[in-house]
Amino acid sequence: MKAVFDSIAKEYDAQFSHSLIGQAQRNAVWGYLANKLKAKTQLKILEISCGTGEDALFFARQGHEVLATDASPLMLQATKDKISQYQLEAQVSRLQYDINNLDVEFSEASFDIVFSNFGGINCLNRENLPHLIAQCSRWLKPGGHLIWVIMGKFCWWETLYFLIKGQTRQSFRRATNQAVEASIGVEGQTLPIWYYTPYQIEKEASHYFQKQHLQAIGGFVPPSYLEKFFSHKQGWLKHLEWLDNATKKLPFLAYQSDHFLIDFKKSIK
């Protein structure tokens, strides 16, 4: 996994973070987080699969302390460069960490939030999912939150896109419990991806947490591989972004969106 994400580290921001679709989807996540963090004292946040550090910057700018982790050294270097640019070194530390290495442990009850955005959890071997959730429960303080943004098993945009292209098999590629070899950035580079429904995540997490919120991310805003098409139709994209915001309180849409945001709270007992 490290080598695959190293290969796209330099292009990731241009291809996703700073793209119109990437910004629209991230704004939806940040909108939820902003309300969650409002009027809170400084929090200690563990970020899993931080990528190039966009979310770590978001947390740090609001005064919180972040441990940003990723399997890719080059993604962590990109994070370091951003943190240095905005002089936030005192609030953000970095650590190379592969979520499939279950031998790695952090101090118990040391974080207020464990966060992962845009499919980092989809790189987790399905068999390892319950183990990581159990670890997160140990790492979180009582009353702490587990907030993940995950690619779901069905995205109506994706199904429509591939059906139009006559690629029926690709149309329903997410609808499996097996790993799907996904092309990542550079031609020839693939990575096994596991897709999940909100119910599957909630079922595994219910042993340790209570669900607080479920929200579609990219219910109407399309997946990022449609950026080229929508870059010429920015008015359409603004309307789709408005629809996402207007329907964010309808959790059933999370079952047909590009990603879903799910928030769990650890018992205070």
Secondary structure as a PSIPRED ss2 file (coil, helix, strand):
# PSIPRED VFORMAT (PSIPRED V4.0)

   1 M C   1.000  0.000  0.000
   2 K H   0.000  1.000  0.000
   3 A H   0.000  1.000  0.000
   4 V H   0.000  1.000  0.000
   5 F H   0.000  1.000  0.000
   6 D H   0.000  1.000  0.000
   7 S H   0.000  1.000  0.000
   8 I H   0.000  1.000  0.000
   9 A H   0.000  1.000  0.000
  10 K H   0.000  1.000  0.000
  11 E H   0.000  1.000  0.000
  12 Y H   0.000  1.000  0.000
  13 D H   0.000  1.000  0.000
  14 A H   0.000  1.000  0.000
  15 Q H   0.000  1.000  0.000
  16 F H   0.000  1.000  0.000
  17 S H   0.000  1.000  0.000
  18 H C   1.000  0.000  0.000
  19 S C   1.000  0.000  0.000
  20 L H   0.000  1.000  0.000
  21 I H   0.000  1.000  0.000
  22 G H   0.000  1.000  0.000
  23 Q H   0.000  1.000  0.000
  24 A H   0.000  1.000  0.000
  25 Q H   0.000  1.000  0.000
  26 R H   0.000  1.000  0.000
  27 N H   0.000  1.000  0.000
  28 A H   0.000  1.000  0.000
  29 V H   0.000  1.000  0.000
  30 W H   0.000  1.000  0.000
  31 G H   0.000  1.000  0.000
  32 Y H   0.000  1.000  0.000
  33 L H   0.000  1.000  0.000
  34 A H   0.000  1.000  0.000
  35 N H   0.000  1.000  0.000
  36 K H   0.000  1.000  0.000
  37 L H   0.000  1.000  0.000
  38 K C   1.000  0.000  0.000
  39 A C   1.000  0.000  0.000
  40 K C   1.000  0.000  0.000
  41 T C   1.000  0.000  0.000
  42 Q C   1.000  0.000  0.000
  43 L C   1.000  0.000  0.000
  44 K E   0.000  0.000  1.000
  45 I E   0.000  0.000  1.000
  46 L E   0.000  0.000  1.000
  47 E E   0.000  0.000  1.000
  48 I C   1.000  0.000  0.000
  49 S C   1.000  0.000  0.000
  50 C C   1.000  0.000  0.000
  51 G C   1.000  0.000  0.000
  52 T C   1.000  0.000  0.000
  53 G C   1.000  0.000  0.000
  54 E H   0.000  1.000  0.000
  55 D H   0.000  1.000  0.000
  56 A H   0.000  1.000  0.000
  57 L H   0.000  1.000  0.000
  58 F H   0.000  1.000  0.000
  59 F H   0.000  1.000  0.000
  60 A H   0.000  1.000  0.000
  61 R H   0.000  1.000  0.000
  62 Q C   1.000  0.000  0.000
  63 G C   1.000  0.000  0.000
  64 H C   1.000  0.000  0.000
  65 E E   0.000  0.000  1.000
  66 V E   0.000  0.000  1.000
  67 L E   0.000  0.000  1.000
  68 A E   0.000  0.000  1.000
  69 T E   0.000  0.000  1.000
  70 D E   0.000  0.000  1.000
  71 A C   1.000  0.000  0.000
  72 S C   1.000  0.000  0.000
  73 P H   0.000  1.000  0.000
  74 L H   0.000  1.000  0.000
  75 M H   0.000  1.000  0.000
  76 L H   0.000  1.000  0.000
  77 Q H   0.000  1.000  0.000
  78 A H   0.000  1.000  0.000
  79 T H   0.000  1.000  0.000
  80 K H   0.000  1.000  0.000
  81 D H   0.000  1.000  0.000
  82 K H   0.000  1.000  0.000
  83 I H   0.000  1.000  0.000
  84 S H   0.000  1.000  0.000
  85 Q H   0.000  1.000  0.000
  86 Y C   1.000  0.000  0.000
  87 Q C   1.000  0.000  0.000
  88 L C   1.000  0.000  0.000
  89 E C   1.000  0.000  0.000
  90 A C   1.000  0.000  0.000
  91 Q C   1.000  0.000  0.000
  92 V E   0.000  0.000  1.000
  93 S E   0.000  0.000  1.000
  94 R E   0.000  0.000  1.000
  95 L E   0.000  0.000  1.000
  96 Q E   0.000  0.000  1.000
  97 Y C   1.000  0.000  0.000
  98 D C   1.000  0.000  0.000
  99 I C   1.000  0.000  0.000
 100 N C   1.000  0.000  0.000
 101 N C   1.000  0.000  0.000
 102 L C   1.000  0.000  0.000
 103 D C   1.000  0.000  0.000
 104 V C   1.000  0.000  0.000
 105 E C   1.000  0.000  0.000
 106 F C   1.000  0.000  0.000
 107 S C   1.000  0.000  0.000
 108 E C   1.000  0.000  0.000
 109 A C   1.000  0.000  0.000
 110 S C   1.000  0.000  0.000
 111 F E   0.000  0.000  1.000
 112 D E   0.000  0.000  1.000
 113 I E   0.000  0.000  1.000
 114 V E   0.000  0.000  1.000
 115 F E   0.000  0.000  1.000
 116 S E   0.000  0.000  1.000
 117 N C   1.000  0.000  0.000
 118 F C   1.000  0.000  0.000
 119 G C   1.000  0.000  0.000
 120 G H   0.000  1.000  0.000
 121 I H   0.000  1.000  0.000
 122 N H   0.000  1.000  0.000
 123 C H   0.000  1.000  0.000
 124 L C   1.000  0.000  0.000
 125 N C   1.000  0.000  0.000
 126 R H   0.000  1.000  0.000
 127 E H   0.000  1.000  0.000
 128 N H   0.000  1.000  0.000
 129 L H   0.000  1.000  0.000
 130 P H   0.000  1.000  0.000
 131 H H   0.000  1.000  0.000
 132 L H   0.000  1.000  0.000
 133 I H   0.000  1.000  0.000
 134 A H   0.000  1.000  0.000
 135 Q H   0.000  1.000  0.000
 136 C H   0.000  1.000  0.000
 137 S H   0.000  1.000  0.000
 138 R H   0.000  1.000  0.000
 139 W H   0.000  1.000  0.000
 140 L E   0.000  0.000  1.000
 141 K E   0.000  0.000  1.000
 142 P E   0.000  0.000  1.000
 143 G E   0.000  0.000  1.000
 144 G E   0.000  0.000  1.000
 145 H E   0.000  0.000  1.000
 146 L E   0.000  0.000  1.000
 147 I E   0.000  0.000  1.000
 148 W E   0.000  0.000  1.000
 149 V E   0.000  0.000  1.000
 150 I E   0.000  0.000  1.000
 151 M E   0.000  0.000  1.000
 152 G C   1.000  0.000  0.000
 153 K C   1.000  0.000  0.000
 154 F C   1.000  0.000  0.000
 155 C C   1.000  0.000  0.000
 156 W H   0.000  1.000  0.000
 157 W H   0.000  1.000  0.000
 158 E H   0.000  1.000  0.000
 159 T H   0.000  1.000  0.000
 160 L H   0.000  1.000  0.000
 161 Y H   0.000  1.000  0.000
 162 F H   0.000  1.000  0.000
 163 L H   0.000  1.000  0.000
 164 I H   0.000  1.000  0.000
 165 K C   1.000  0.000  0.000
 166 G C   1.000  0.000  0.000
 167 Q C   1.000  0.000  0.000
 168 T H   0.000  1.000  0.000
 169 R H   0.000  1.000  0.000
 170 Q H   0.000  1.000  0.000
 171 S H   0.000  1.000  0.000
 172 F C   1.000  0.000  0.000
 173 R C   1.000  0.000  0.000
 174 R C   1.000  0.000  0.000
 175 A C   1.000  0.000  0.000
 176 T C   1.000  0.000  0.000
 177 N C   1.000  0.000  0.000
 178 Q C   1.000  0.000  0.000
 179 A C   1.000  0.000  0.000
 180 V E   0.000  0.000  1.000
 181 E E   0.000  0.000  1.000
 182 A E   0.000  0.000  1.000
 183 S E   0.000  0.000  1.000
 184 I C   1.000  0.000  0.000
 185 G C   1.000  0.000  0.000
 186 V C   1.000  0.000  0.000
 187 E C   1.000  0.000  0.000
 188 G C   1.000  0.000  0.000
 189 Q C   1.000  0.000  0.000
 190 T E   0.000  0.000  1.000
 191 L E   0.000  0.000  1.000
 192 P E   0.000  0.000  1.000
 193 I E   0.000  0.000  1.000
 194 W C   1.000  0.000  0.000
 195 Y C   1.000  0.000  0.000
 196 Y C   1.000  0.000  0.000
 197 T C   1.000  0.000  0.000
 198 P H   0.000  1.000  0.000
 199 Y H   0.000  1.000  0.000
 200 Q H   0.000  1.000  0.000
 201 I H   0.000  1.000  0.000
 202 E H   0.000  1.000  0.000
 203 K H   0.000  1.000  0.000
 204 E H   0.000  1.000  0.000
 205 A H   0.000  1.000  0.000
 206 S C   1.000  0.000  0.000
 207 H C   1.000  0.000  0.000
 208 Y C   1.000  0.000  0.000
 209 F E   0.000  0.000  1.000
 210 Q E   0.000  0.000  1.000
 211 K E   0.000  0.000  1.000
 212 Q E   0.000  0.000  1.000
 213 H E   0.000  0.000  1.000
 214 L E   0.000  0.000  1.000
 215 Q E   0.000  0.000  1.000
 216 A E   0.000  0.000  1.000
 217 I E   0.000  0.000  1.000
 218 G C   1.000  0.000  0.000
 219 G C   1.000  0.000  0.000
 220 F C   1.000  0.000  0.000
 221 V C   1.000  0.000  0.000
 222 P C   1.000  0.000  0.000
 223 P C   1.000  0.000  0.000
 224 S H   0.000  1.000  0.000
 225 Y H   0.000  1.000  0.000
 226 L H   0.000  1.000  0.000
 227 E H   0.000  1.000  0.000
 228 K H   0.000  1.000  0.000
 229 F H   0.000  1.000  0.000
 230 F H   0.000  1.000  0.000
 231 S C   1.000  0.000  0.000
 232 H C   1.000  0.000  0.000
 233 K C   1.000  0.000  0.000
 234 Q H   0.000  1.000  0.000
 235 G H   0.000  1.000  0.000
 236 W H   0.000  1.000  0.000
 237 L H   0.000  1.000  0.000
 238 K H   0.000  1.000  0.000
 239 H H   0.000  1.000  0.000
 240 L H   0.000  1.000  0.000
 241 E H   0.000  1.000  0.000
 242 W H   0.000  1.000  0.000
 243 L H   0.000  1.000  0.000
 244 D H   0.000  1.000  0.000
 245 N H   0.000  1.000  0.000
 246 A H   0.000  1.000  0.000
 247 T C   1.000  0.000  0.000
 248 K C   1.000  0.000  0.000
 249 K C   1.000  0.000  0.000
 250 L C   1.000  0.000  0.000
 251 P H   0.000  1.000  0.000
 252 F H   0.000  1.000  0.000
 253 L H   0.000  1.000  0.000
 254 A H   0.000  1.000  0.000
 255 Y H   0.000  1.000  0.000
 256 Q C   1.000  0.000  0.000
 257 S C   1.000  0.000  0.000
 258 D C   1.000  0.000  0.000
 259 H E   0.000  0.000  1.000
 260 F E   0.000  0.000  1.000
 261 L E   0.000  0.000  1.000
 262 I E   0.000  0.000  1.000
 263 D E   0.000  0.000  1.000
 264 F E   0.000  0.000  1.000
 265 K E   0.000  0.000  1.000
 266 K E   0.000  0.000  1.000
 267 S C   1.000  0.000  0.000
 268 I C   1.000  0.000  0.000
 269 K C   1.000  0.000  0.000
